[in-house]
Amino acid sequence: MTVAAIGVGAQAQAPGRGDDAARGRGPEPPPPPQAGHPSGKLIVTGDVAQFIDPSDPNNCILTNRFKKGQRLGFRMTAADGGSGEPENTAVITAHLTVGGKTIDVPMRFRGAAGKDAAPPRGYLRSPYNLWTGFWVIPEDAPTGVLSYTVTATDKFGRTAEFIPYSYANSQLTIVP
């Protein structure tokens, strides 16, 4: 099986490696911390969706079933638990387990322009609270259920983990 992680702007990364040189343009550096942070626990949550051509009406549709060759997209938010505001200093990574190997998918903070910025194409408002990353499912990936978690660490040393619900039918699944 070929193991490759693709994300944050079409970058390739070997499993379990944090080599910035292998990550294409890589994530944008986080902005300076907001006033009043940290004031609670770090919280991370999100979902998975199809990441395809932005002009395709099926782009960003929530799903947990993916075929080989498709882009499995991660959309996450990190928040300061005390203020409820996005924690813009968070570094977020999804960790997929595929065929017994771990694949790390780093995520890019999309909100650097700020809450009041003009929304990018396809967005209804500025994605000031959004981190994204994706993995292209290789042709030789095994079909079936795969597991993932997402971890976040912020400038203040706080950490958080997102673990999806355990209901069997809602798990990420590679289908023929």
SERO-4910 file (N, C-alpha, C, O; in steps of 0.05 Angstrom, whole numbers):
BEGIN
 pado doro    nc1    nc2    nc3   cac1   cac2   cac3    cc1    cc2    cc3    oc1    oc2    oc3
  Met    A     17    -24      0      0      0      0     18     25      0     37     26     15
  Thr    A     11     44    -16     25     69    -17     14     86      6    -11     89      7
  Val    A     30     98     23     21    115     44     31    143     39     55    148     39
  Ala    A     12    161     35     19    189     31     -3    206     42    -27    199     40
  Ala    A      5    228     54    -15    247     64    -13    271     46      8    281     40
  Ile    A    -36    281     38    -37    304     21    -56    324     35    -78    316     44
  Gly    A    -47    348     38    -65    367     52    -53    395     52    -31    399     42
  Val    A    -68    413     63    -61    441     65    -47    451     40    -24    459     41
  Gly    A    -60    450     18    -49    461     -6    -33    441    -22    -12    448    -33
  Ala    A    -43    417    -24    -30    396    -40     -1    391    -33     16    392    -50
  Gln    A      3    384     -8     30    378      1     31    348      8     12    337     19
  Ala    A     53    336      2     57    308      9     73    305     34     91    321     40
  Gln    A     66    285     50     81    281     75     81    251     81     61    238     78
  Ala    A    104    241     88    106    213     96     92    209    123     89    228    138
  Pro    A     84    185    129     70    180    154     86    187    178    110    180    180
  Gly    A     73    201    197     86    207    222    109    227    221    124    229    241
  Arg    A    113    241    199    135    259    198    125    288    198    104    294    187
  Gly    A    140    305    211    133    333    211    152    350    195    157    373    201
  Asp    A    163    338    174    182    352    157    170    374    141    155    368    121
  Asp    A    174    399    149    162    422    135    170    423    106    154    432     89
  Ala    A    193    414     98    202    415     71    185    397     53    182    402     29
  Ala    A    173    376     65    157    357     49    128    366     49    111    352     39
  Arg    A    122    390     59     94    398     62     87    420     43     68    436     49
  Gly    A    100    423     20     92    443      1     95    470     14    114    477     28
  Arg    A     74    487      9     76    514     21     71    513     51     80    532     65
  Gly    A     59    492     61     55    488     89     35    507    101     25    525     88
  Pro    A     30    503    127     10    521    140     21    549    144     45    553    147
  Glu    A      3    568    144     11    595    149     19    597    178      9    582    195
  Pro    A     38    615    185     45    618    213     21    629    228      7    646    217
  Pro    A     17    620    253     -6    630    268     -3    660    274     19    670    278
  Pro    A    -25    674    275    -24    703    282    -18    705    312    -18    685    326
  Pro    A    -13    729    321     -8    733    350    -33    726    366    -55    727    356
  Pro    A    -29    718    391    -52    710    408    -71    733    412    -63    757    413
  Gln    A    -96    726    416   -117    747    421   -115    755    451   -106    740    468
  Ala    A   -124    779    457   -125    788    484   -144    770    500   -165    762    491
  Gly    A   -135    764    525   -151    748    542   -147    718    540   -159    702    554
  His    A   -130    709    521   -125    681    518    -99    674    531    -81    691    530
  Pro    A    -95    652    544   -115    631    548   -132    637    573   -123    648    592
  Ser    A   -157    628    571   -175    632    594   -191    607    599   -211    608    614
  Gly    A   -184    585    588   -198    560    593   -183    538    579   -161    542    568
  Lys    A   -195    514    578   -184    492    564   -185    497    533   -202    512    524
  Leu    A   -166    484    519   -167    485    490   -187    464    481   -188    441    492
  Ile    A   -204    471    462   -225    453    452   -221    450    422   -217    470    408
  Val    A   -223    426    412   -222    421    383   -245    404    374   -251    384    387
  Thr    A   -258    411    352   -280    396    342   -282    401    311   -269    419    301
  Gly    A   -297    384    298   -300    388    269   -313    364    256   -327    349    268
  Asp    A   -308    362    229   -320    341    214   -303    334    190   -281    345    186
  Val    A   -313    315    173   -300    308    149   -319    313    126   -343    310    129
  Ala    A   -308    319    102   -324    325     79   -309    319     53   -285    314     54
  Gln    A   -323    319     31   -310    316      5   -295    343     -1   -307    364      2
  Phe    A   -271    341     -9   -256    365    -18   -250    360    -48   -231    346    -55
  Ile    A   -266    373    -64   -263    370    -93   -262    398   -105   -260    417    -90
  Asp    A   -264    400   -131   -264    426   -144   -284    445   -132   -308    438   -129
  Pro    A   -276    469   -123   -294    487   -111   -319    495   -128   -339    503   -117
  Ser    A   -316    492   -154   -339    498   -171   -359    475   -172   -382    478   -183
  Asp    A   -352    452   -162   -370    428   -162   -390    431   -139   -382    437   -117
  Pro    A   -416    428   -144   -435    432   -123   -433    411   -100   -444    415    -79
  Asn    A   -418    390   -104   -414    370    -83   -389    376    -66   -383    361    -48
  Asn    A   -375    398    -72   -352    405    -55   -361    412    -27   -381    425    -23
  Cys    A   -346    402     -8   -351    406     21   -377    393     31   -388    402     52
  Ile    A   -387    373     17   -410    359     27   -401    339     48   -382    324     44
  Leu    A   -415    338     71   -408    320     92   -413    291     83   -434    285     72
  Thr    A   -394    274     88   -396    246     82   -376    230     99   -356    242    108
  Asn    A   -381    205    102   -361    188    114   -353    164     96   -338    147    104
  Arg    A   -363    165     72   -356    144     52   -340    156     29   -349    176     17
  Phe    A   -317    145     25   -298    156      4   -288    133    -13   -284    111     -4
  Lys    A   -284    140    -39   -272    121    -58   -243    127    -62   -234    149    -57
  Lys    A   -228    107    -71   -200    111    -77   -198    134    -98   -213    136   -117
  Gly    A   -178    151    -93   -173    174   -111   -187    199   -102   -181    221   -111
  Gln    A   -207    197    -83   -221    221    -73   -205    234    -51   -187    222    -39
  Arg    A   -211    260    -47   -198    276    -26   -216    276     -2   -238    287     -2
  Leu    A   -206    264     20   -220    264     45   -212    290     60   -188    293     66
  Gly    A   -230    308     64   -224    334     76   -231    335    105   -252    325    114
  Phe    A   -213    347    121   -218    352    149   -223    382    153   -208    399    143
  Arg    A   -245    388    167   -252    416    173   -254    418    204   -272    406    216
  Met    A   -236    433    216   -235    433    245   -236    462    256   -230    481    241
  Thr    A   -243    464    281   -242    490    296   -229    485    322   -234    465    336
  Ala    A   -212    503    330   -200    503    357   -210    528    372   -210    549    360
  Ala    A   -218    524    396   -229    547    412   -217    548    439   -210    527    451
  Asp    A   -215    572    449   -208    577    477   -233    572    493   -253    585    490
  Gly    A   -232    552    511   -255    544    526   -266    565    545   -290    564    552
  Gly    A   -250    584    553   -260    605    571   -274    627    557   -295    637    567
  Ser    A   -264    635    533   -277    657    519   -296    647    497   -314    662    489
  Gly    A   -293    622    488   -308    612    466   -299    622    438   -310    615    418
  Glu    A   -278    638    438   -267    649    413   -248    629    400   -236    612    414
  Pro    A   -245    630    374   -225    613    361   -198    617    373   -190    640    378
  Glu    A   -183    595    377   -155    597    387   -137    597    362   -128    576    353
  Asn    A   -131    621    352   -116    623    327    -87    615    328    -74    613    308
  Thr    A    -77    609    352    -49    599    354    -47    569    352    -25    557    353
  Ala    A    -70    555    350    -70    526    350    -57    514    325    -60    525    303
  Val    A    -43    493    329    -32    477    307    -47    451    308    -47    437    329
  Ile    A    -61    444    286    -79    421    286    -70    400    266    -61    407    244
  Thr    A    -71    375    274    -63    352    257    -83    330    260    -90    322    282
  Ala    A    -92    319    237   -108    294    237    -90    270    235    -69    272    222
  His    A    -97    249    249    -81    224    249    -99    201    240   -116    192    255
  Leu    A    -94    192    216   -109    170    205    -94    144    210    -70    143    209
  Thr    A   -109    123    215    -97     96    216   -107     80    192   -131     74    190
  Val    A    -89     74    174    -96     60    149    -77     37    145    -53     40    144
  Gly    A    -88     13    143    -72    -10    138    -51    -14    160    -29    -24    154
  Gly    A    -57     -7    184    -38    -10    207    -17     12    209      0     11    226
  Lys    A    -18     32    191      1     54    191    -13     80    198    -36     84    191
  Thr    A      1     98    212    -10    124    218     -1    144    197     22    146    190
  Ile    A    -20    160    188    -15    181    169    -23    207    182    -46    210    191
  Asp    A     -4    225    184    -10    252    196    -17    271    174     -2    274    154
  Val    A    -39    285    177    -48    305    158    -48    332    173    -66    338    188
  Pro    A    -28    349    168    -28    375    181    -50    393    169    -57    390    146
  Met    A    -59    411    185    -81    429    176    -71    458    175    -53    466    190
  Arg    A    -84    473    157    -77    501    153    -99    518    165   -123    513    161
  Phe    A    -91    538    180   -109    558    192   -119    576    169   -103    589    156
  Arg    A   -145    577    165   -156    592    143   -166    620    152   -174    636    135
  Gly    A   -164    626    177   -176    651    187   -156    674    192   -163    693    205
  Ala    A   -132    672    180   -112    693    185   -121    721    178   -112    740    190
  Ala    A   -139    724    158   -149    750    150   -167    763    170   -172    787    169
  Gly    A   -178    747    189   -195    758    210   -225    755    204   -233    749    182
  Lys    A   -240    759    225   -269    755    224   -283    773    205   -303    766    193
  Asp    A   -273    797    202   -287    817    185   -277    818    156   -285    835    141
  Ala    A   -259    800    149   -248    799    122   -270    791    102   -290    778    109
  Ala    A   -266    799     77   -285    790     56   -283    760     54   -261    749     55
  Pro    A   -306    747     50   -305    718     48   -293    709     21   -298    721      0
  Pro    A   -276    688     22   -266    677     -3   -288    664    -20   -311    661    -10
  Arg    A   -282    658    -45   -301    646    -63   -314    622    -50   -300    604    -40
  Gly    A   -340    621    -51   -355    598    -41   -363    600    -11   -380    585     -2
  Tyr    A   -352    618      3   -358    622     32   -379    643     35   -380    663     20
  Leu    A   -397    640     55   -417    660     62   -406    681     80   -416    704     81
  Arg    A   -385    675     95   -371    694    112   -342    686    114   -334    664    106
  Ser    A   -326    702    126   -298    696    130   -294    671    147   -307    669    168
  Pro    A   -277    652    138   -273    628    154   -253    632    177   -233    618    179
  Tyr    A   -259    652    194   -240    660    215   -236    638    236   -217    641    252
  Asn    A   -252    617    236   -250    596    256   -245    569    244   -252    549    255
  Leu    A   -232    568    221   -230    543    205   -201    535    200   -184    552    193
  Trp    A   -196    509    205   -171    497    197   -178    474    177   -198    461    182
  Thr    A   -163    471    156   -169    449    137   -144    434    129   -122    444    130
  Gly    A   -148    409    123   -127    391    112   -141    369     97   -165    364    101
  Phe    A   -127    355     79   -139    333     65   -119    311     59    -95    315     60
  Trp    A   -130    288     53   -115    264     46   -127    252     21   -151    247     20
  Val    A   -111    248      0   -121    235    -24   -118    205    -19    -96    195    -14
  Ile    A   -140    191    -22   -140    162    -16   -126    148    -39   -135    149    -62
  Pro    A   -104    134    -33    -89    121    -55   -104     97    -67   -121     85    -54
  Glu    A    -97     91    -91   -111     69   -106   -107     42    -92   -123     24    -95
  Asp    A    -85     39    -78    -79     13    -65    -87     13    -35    -80     -6    -20
  Ala    A   -103     32    -26   -112     32      1   -133     10      6   -149      5    -12
  Pro    A   -132     -3     29   -151    -24     34   -179    -12     37   -182      9     49
  Thr    A   -200    -27     28   -227    -18     33   -235    -25     61   -223    -43     73
  Gly    A   -254    -11     72   -264    -16     99   -262      9    117   -255     30    108
  Val    A   -267      4    142   -268     26    162   -239     34    169   -222     17    172
  Leu    A   -235     60    171   -209     70    181   -215     89    204   -236    102    205
  Ser    A   -197     90    222   -201    108    246   -183    132    243   -163    133    229
  Tyr    A   -192    153    258   -176    178    258   -182    192    285   -203    189    297
  Thr    A   -163    208    292   -166    227    314   -154    253    304   -140    254    284
  Val    A   -159    275    318   -147    301    311   -136    313    337   -150    313    358
  Thr    A   -111    322    336    -99    335    359    -93    364    353    -88    372    331
  Ala    A    -93    380    375    -87    408    372    -69    416    396    -72    406    418
  Thr    A    -50    434    390    -33    446    410    -31    476    405    -28    484    382
  Asp    A    -33    492    425    -32    521    421     -6    533    432     10    519    444
  Lys    A     -3    558    428     21    573    436     25    572    466     47    576    476
  Phe    A      4    567    481      5    567    510     11    540    522     12    536    546
  Gly    A     15    520    504     21    493    513     -4    476    519     -1    453    528
  Arg    A    -27    486    515    -51    470    519    -54    451    496    -47    456    473
  Thr    A    -66    427    502    -70    407    481    -99    398    483   -112    400    504
  Ala    A   -109    388    460   -136    378    459   -137    356    438   -120    355    420
  Glu    A   -156    338    441   -159    316    421   -189    313    414   -206    314    431
  Phe    A   -194    310    388   -220    304    378   -221    275    371   -204    266    356
  Ile    A   -241    261    381   -245    233    374   -273    231    364   -292    237    379
  Pro    A   -277    222    339   -305    220    329   -322    200    344   -311    183    358
  Tyr    A   -348    204    342   -366    185    355   -361    157    346   -351    152    324
  Ser    A   -367    138    363   -359    110    358   -381     94    344   -378     70    340
  Tyr    A   -403    106    336   -424     91    323   -413     79    297   -402     94    280
  Ala    A   -416     53    293   -404     38    271   -410     50    243   -392     53    227
  Asn    A   -435     57    238   -443     67    212   -433     95    206   -434    104    183
  Ser    A   -423    109    226   -414    136    221   -383    138    218   -373    160    215
  Gln    A   -370    116    219   -340    116    216   -332    121    188   -346    115    169
  Leu    A   -308    133    185   -297    136    158   -293    109    145   -283     90    158
  Thr    A   -302    107    120   -301     82    107   -291     86     78   -301    104     64
  Ile    A   -272     70     70   -264     69     42   -280     48     28   -279     24     36
  Val    A   -295     56      8   -313     37     -6   -302     32    -34   -287     48    -45
  Pro    A   -310      9    -46   -300      2    -73   -310     22    -94   -304     20   -117
***
